[in-house]
């Protein structure tokens, strides 16, 4: 596992930071793992967009 994955999984790195780091480390992690990291970041970004679009539940 690469540093991007480790830090992202610990919530110590945002999606934007992960993408920036991947840009710097793409050659070092290799093409297949770079695709895995991109997929992980895409998934997290989609989840965040879904959560932001969900209506807030009123509190009693």
N, C-alpha and C positions, 0 to 999 in steps of 0.2 A: 504494500500500500504506500502511496506517495504522501508527501507532506500536505498537499492540498486536501486529499481525502481525509487524512487524520485531523487536520484543523477544522475542516468543514463539518465532519461528523461530531466534533466536540462543540459545535456552534461557536467556535472561536474565529470563524471567517464567514463573511457574508457571501452571497452569490456574486456580487460585483467584484469583491476581492478575489474570489476563486477564479473568476474569468480572467482577471488581470494576471494572477499568478500563473494560470495555465498558459497564457500568452508568452510568459517568460520561460516556462519549463516544458513547453510542448515537445521539443526535441529530446529532452532528458527523459521524459516519461514514455515516449514512444507513441506511435500512431494509434495502436489499439487501446492503450490505457487512456490516451487523450480523448478518444471517443467515449469511453466509460465515464470519464470525469465530466465531459460535456453533457452526457445524458443525466448524470446525477444533478448537475447544476440546473439543467432545463426542468427537471422534475420538481426541484425545490422552488424554482421560480414560478412554475405553474401552480403549485400548491399555495404559494403566497398570494398569487393573483386571485385564486379561487376564494381564499380566506378573506381577502380584502373586499371582494365583490359580494360576499354573503351578507345578508341583512343582519343588522345587530338585533339581538333579542332584548326586549325591554326588561329592565330589572324591576321587580315589584317594590 
